[in-house]
Amino acid sequence: MSDSKLASIYGFHAIGDQLGTAGQPSENQLSAIRAAGFEAVINLALPTSDNALANEGSLVTALGMSYVHIPVDFKAPKARDFRVFCQVLEAFAGRRVFVHCAANMRVSAFIFLHRVLYQHVSIAEAERDLHAIWQPNEVWNQFIQSQLEHR
């Protein structure tokens, strides 16, 4: 996944061959995501997030990819949102999935938790990818800890 068009997407970070994560892609970048072989897009940003595409769902499906929008409030993430995300990600098992939000912060936290809790990746290994994007703030650190405690 070293495609330079993907690397130009804000906050792009690949995790293995099956998963791409990033901030909000532009309409043209959605085409690059499809061209790179992704089959599904999961959007965790709010419809009011910076640079959100009002018609993203129809753009993605017109390109032949599945689209799921799970709006997550950055200031107040909910366990329910994470559970839904995990169910959707599991439903796409075996397919190349691109997950984005506004800046790859929500996504990196959810992916970290999914990898640790569902894929049994070590916290240290999963943290390398999380910290490649950001150091979670107090709200997200508390959210991450609460999810890890309820495994």
C-alpha positions in Angstrom: 0.0 0.0 0.0 2.8 2.4 -0.8 0.7 4.1 -3.5 1.7 7.8 -3.4 -1.9 8.8 -4.1 -2.9 7.1 -0.8 0.0 8.7 1.0 -1.3 12.1 0.0 -4.5 11.5 2.0 -4.3 13.4 5.3 -3.0 11.1 8.1 -2.9 8.0 5.9 -1.5 5.0 7.7 -1.6 1.4 6.5 -1.9 -1.5 8.9 -1.0 -4.6 7.0 -2.3 -5.2 3.5 -6.0 -5.3 4.4 -6.5 -2.1 6.4 -5.9 1.6 5.5 -6.6 4.4 7.9 -6.7 8.2 7.4 -8.3 11.5 7.9 -11.0 12.8 5.6 -10.3 11.9 1.9 -11.3 14.2 -0.9 -13.7 13.1 -3.7 -10.7 12.4 -5.9 -8.9 10.5 -3.2 -12.0 8.2 -2.9 -11.3 7.1 -6.5 -7.6 6.4 -5.5 -8.8 4.3 -2.6 -10.9 2.2 -4.9 -8.1 2.0 -7.5 -5.8 0.7 -4.6 -8.2 -2.3 -4.2 -10.2 -1.3 -1.2 -13.7 -2.8 -1.1 -15.3 -0.9 1.8 -15.1 2.5 3.5 -16.0 3.1 7.1 -16.4 6.7 8.1 -16.2 7.6 11.9 -16.4 11.4 11.4 -19.4 13.5 12.2 -21.3 14.9 9.2 -20.2 18.3 10.5 -16.5 17.4 10.8 -13.9 19.4 8.9 -13.9 18.8 5.2 -16.7 16.2 5.5 -18.2 15.3 2.1 -22.0 15.6 2.3 -22.5 13.0 -0.3 -19.7 10.6 0.7 -21.9 7.6 0.9 -23.2 7.9 -2.6 -19.7 8.7 -4.0 -18.3 5.6 -2.4 -21.1 3.3 -3.5 -20.9 4.7 -7.0 -17.3 3.6 -7.1 -18.4 0.0 -6.2 -17.4 0.0 -2.6 -19.5 -0.7 0.5 -20.0 2.3 2.8 -20.8 2.5 6.5 -21.0 5.7 8.5 -20.7 5.5 12.3 -20.6 9.1 13.5 -18.4 9.2 16.7 -18.4 12.4 18.8 -14.7 13.2 19.2 -15.3 14.9 22.6 -17.5 12.0 23.9 -16.8 8.6 22.3 -19.3 5.9 23.3 -18.7 2.2 24.0 -21.8 1.5 21.8 -20.1 3.2 18.8 -17.0 1.1 19.3 -19.1 -2.1 19.5 -20.9 -1.2 16.3 -17.5 -0.5 14.6 -16.2 -3.9 15.7 -19.3 -5.6 14.3 -18.9 -3.8 11.0 -15.2 -4.5 10.7 -15.7 -8.2 11.5 -18.5 -8.3 8.8 -15.9 -7.1 6.3 -13.3 -9.7 7.4 -11.2 -10.8 4.4 -11.9 -7.7 2.5 -9.7 -4.6 2.1 -11.2 -1.9 4.3 -10.4 1.8 4.4 -11.4 3.5 7.7 -11.3 7.3 8.1 -12.5 10.1 10.3 -11.5 13.8 10.1 -7.9 13.4 11.2 -7.4 9.6 11.9 -7.6 10.1 15.6 -10.9 8.4 16.3 -9.9 5.7 13.8 -6.5 5.1 15.3 -8.0 4.7 18.8 -10.8 2.3 17.6 -8.3 0.3 15.5 -5.9 0.1 18.4 -8.7 -1.3 20.6 -10.0 -3.7 17.9 -6.5 -5.1 17.3 -5.9 -5.6 21.1 -9.3 -6.9 22.0 -10.3 -8.9 18.9 -7.1 -9.8 17.1 -5.0 -10.3 20.3 -2.2 -8.0 19.1 0.0 -6.9 22.0 -0.7 -3.5 23.4 2.9 -2.5 22.7 2.6 -3.5 19.0 -0.8 -1.8 18.6 0.4 1.3 20.3 3.1 1.8 17.7 0.4 2.4 15.1 -1.7 4.5 17.4 1.2 6.7 18.4 2.3 7.1 14.8 -0.9 9.2 14.4 -1.2 10.9 17.8 -0.9 10.7 21.6 -4.5 10.4 22.7 -5.8 13.2 24.9 -7.5 12.7 28.3 -10.9 11.9 26.9 -9.6 9.3 24.6 -7.1 7.8 27.1 -10.0 7.3 29.5 -12.1 5.8 26.7 -9.3 3.4 25.7 -8.7 2.4 29.3 -12.4 1.8 30.0 -12.7 -0.5 26.9 -9.5 -2.4 27.9 -10.9 -2.9 31.4 -14.1 -4.4 30.0 -12.5 -7.1 27.8 
